[in-house]
Amino acid sequence: MPAKGCIVRRDLSVVGGGVIGLSCALAAADRGWSVTVFDAGAQRRAAHVAGGMLGCFGEGRPGEDALLAVAAESASAWPDFLARLGDPAVRVADDSLLVAASSADLAELDDQVSFVRAQLPDATITAESAAEMRRAEVTLTRNIAGGYLASGEGAVDNRRLLDALRSAAEEAGVRFVTAEITDAAEVPGDQVLVAAGLGTPQVTSVGELPMRGEKGEILRLRRTRWAVPPPARVIRARWHGRPLYVVPRADGVVVGATQYEAVGPDDRAPQAGGVADLLADAGELMPGLRTYELVEVAAGIRPSSADGLPVVRRIDDRVIVATGHGRNGIALAPWTANRVAGLLT
Ligand SMILES: Cc1cc2nc3c(=O)[nH]c(=O)nc-3n(C[C@H](O)[C@H](O)[C@H](O)COP(=O)(O)OP(=O)(O)OC[C@H]3O[C@@H](n4cnc5c(N)ncnc54)[C@H](O)[C@@H]3O)c2cc1C
């Protein structure tokens, strides 16, 4: 028994150093846990390639009521989460424009917005005419049918976020080990959090965990000297039936993303067709992007659960799992960190 008045620091091992593992590690360290993160490296990290949108209203899809509720809860936790990191440059946009190319695209967007408003009556989404949208973002094409402004729904620079999380965690005493873990029993600690994204079900001790990999191509474009500036807001478009987004960065934009079933856990080579579609659609949506430099073509795999909801739960009295965040892992990071902190308590 510890002496009276003595503080006992309990040890937590986190398997996975993506956005979920890092957010949970920081939350646990802030609550007095002694934390070590074991991570296999950035190569298989979806958070490294992601767009960084903090999607809530713009992600709402009819039928996904529970996911929308979780996203709304996470959205309300973002201001404190960012304040904890102390790097204002992590946030790259405050609002999103939801843009439709045609009347058919607009009808789909209307359905989406009706669904969101029915679930979240206080949702800050307002209809915008094509002219209003072009006034807000002058680099948008004239050929749009209309859309909505989602106020307060912005984006972060995902790579800057990962760096800021790691720095904050290191300052809070978190240790980092580069290693691929095959069994939670391999790592020390009173508690183990397995937050290894798509790699989570391969870690023995986690048990049966059905997951799907949803692959997506994504591009990074850099502004050149004579090019138009990047948009100030996230532009999320329905472009002739295809989803498309342009997310600002300090030096350019991220253009994404395709979405289809990965054929295996290492299926990360970008397909020519997906890249061609993104380039063509982005060039139509914002013609000024055609003079940007194409500096990165990548593909990642979204770690998705069977029902599309994040899996954050206790497996046994030592192991907790946090994975299955699919297309929303960045947006859902603060919610997940709070939930894991609750499970640890
Ligand atoms: C193209 C694309 C665009 C996206 N855009 C967005 C977006 O705009 N907004 C948003 O919210 N989300 C977006 N996402 C989804 C988001 O990236 C994921 O949901 C999120 O990264 C999941 O976080 P994670 O920490 O669970 O997994 P990851 O980010 O994949 O990290 C998992 C980590 O675990 C490590 N690991 C794996 N197995 C082991 C092991 N056995 N031992 C040790 N370490 C291991 C890996 O090396 C990796 O570092 C996008 C995803 C893709 C692919």
The ligand as a MOL file (V3000), in Angstrom:
LIG
                    3D

  0  0  0     0  0            999 V3000
M  V30 BEGIN CTAB
M  V30 COUNTS 53 58 0 0 0
M  V30 BEGIN ATOM
M  V30 1 C -7.8590 10.2220 -48.1680 0
M  V30 2 C -8.3400 10.4220 -46.7630 0
M  V30 3 C -8.8890 11.6520 -46.3980 0
M  V30 4 C -9.3650 11.8320 -45.0980 0
M  V30 5 N -9.8700 13.0550 -44.7480 0
M  V30 6 C -10.3540 13.2470 -43.4770 0
M  V30 7 C -10.8630 14.5080 -43.0920 0
M  V30 8 O -10.8810 15.4730 -43.8730 0
M  V30 9 N -11.3600 14.6530 -41.8300 0
M  V30 10 C -11.3670 13.6100 -40.9370 0
M  V30 11 O -11.8550 13.7820 -39.8150 0
M  V30 12 N -10.8490 12.4010 -41.2870 0
M  V30 13 C -10.3640 12.1950 -42.5310 0
M  V30 14 N -9.8530 10.9850 -42.8830 0
M  V30 15 C -9.9560 9.8700 -41.9390 0
M  V30 16 C -8.8550 9.9240 -40.8900 0
M  V30 17 O -7.6080 10.0850 -41.5180 0
M  V30 18 C -8.8810 8.6150 -40.0670 0
M  V30 19 O -10.1680 8.3700 -39.5770 0
M  V30 20 C -7.9240 8.7530 -38.8880 0
M  V30 21 O -6.6200 8.9780 -39.3550 0
M  V30 22 C -7.9330 7.5160 -38.0040 0
M  V30 23 O -6.9990 7.7480 -36.9960 0
M  V30 24 P -6.2430 6.5590 -36.2670 0
M  V30 25 O -5.3000 7.1730 -35.3110 0
M  V30 26 O -7.2700 5.5810 -35.7700 0
M  V30 27 O -5.4880 5.7750 -37.4300 0
M  V30 28 P -4.2040 6.2200 -38.2570 0
M  V30 29 O -4.1880 7.6590 -38.4870 0
M  V30 30 O -4.1790 5.3060 -39.4490 0
M  V30 31 O -2.9890 5.8470 -37.3030 0
M  V30 32 C -2.7600 4.5040 -36.9000 0
M  V30 33 C -1.3310 4.4320 -36.3850 0
M  V30 34 O -1.1640 3.1480 -35.7900 0
M  V30 35 C 0.0880 2.6120 -36.2140 0
M  V30 36 N -0.0060 1.1450 -36.1350 0
M  V30 37 C -0.7650 0.3210 -36.8810 0
M  V30 38 N -0.5970 -0.9580 -36.4770 0
M  V30 39 C 0.3130 -0.9200 -35.4570 0
M  V30 40 C 0.8930 -1.9100 -34.6140 0
M  V30 41 N 0.5750 -3.2030 -34.7320 0
M  V30 42 N 1.8060 -1.5120 -33.6640 0
M  V30 43 C 2.1380 -0.2050 -33.5270 0
M  V30 44 N 1.5930 0.7730 -34.3020 0
M  V30 45 C 0.6920 0.4180 -35.2410 0
M  V30 46 C 0.2770 3.1210 -37.6290 0
M  V30 47 O 1.6590 3.1050 -37.9880 0
M  V30 48 C -0.2820 4.5500 -37.4920 0
M  V30 49 O 0.7200 5.4610 -37.0900 0
M  V30 50 C -9.3150 10.7630 -44.1560 0
M  V30 51 C -8.7250 9.5610 -44.5130 0
M  V30 52 C -8.2390 9.3850 -45.8060 0
M  V30 53 C -7.5880 8.0780 -46.1660 0
M  V30 END ATOM
M  V30 BEGIN BOND
M  V30 1 1 1 2
M  V30 2 1 2 3
M  V30 3 2 2 52
M  V30 4 2 3 4
M  V30 5 1 4 5
M  V30 6 1 4 50
M  V30 7 2 5 6
M  V30 8 1 6 7
M  V30 9 1 6 13
M  V30 10 2 7 8
M  V30 11 1 7 9
M  V30 12 1 9 10
M  V30 13 2 10 11
M  V30 14 1 10 12
M  V30 15 2 12 13
M  V30 16 1 13 14
M  V30 17 1 14 15
M  V30 18 1 14 50
M  V30 19 1 15 16
M  V30 20 1 16 17
M  V30 21 1 16 18
M  V30 22 1 18 19
M  V30 23 1 18 20
M  V30 24 1 20 21
M  V30 25 1 20 22
M  V30 26 1 22 23
M  V30 27 1 23 24
M  V30 28 2 24 25
M  V30 29 1 24 26
M  V30 30 1 24 27
M  V30 31 1 27 28
M  V30 32 2 28 29
M  V30 33 1 28 30
M  V30 34 1 28 31
M  V30 35 1 31 32
M  V30 36 1 32 33
M  V30 37 1 33 34
M  V30 38 1 33 48
M  V30 39 1 34 35
M  V30 40 1 35 36
M  V30 41 1 35 46
M  V30 42 1 36 37
M  V30 43 1 36 45
M  V30 44 2 37 38
M  V30 45 1 38 39
M  V30 46 1 39 40
M  V30 47 2 39 45
M  V30 48 1 40 41
M  V30 49 2 40 42
M  V30 50 1 42 43
M  V30 51 2 43 44
M  V30 52 1 44 45
M  V30 53 1 46 47
M  V30 54 1 46 48
M  V30 55 1 48 49
M  V30 56 2 50 51
M  V30 57 1 51 52
M  V30 58 1 52 53
M  V30 END BOND
M  V30 END CTAB
M  END
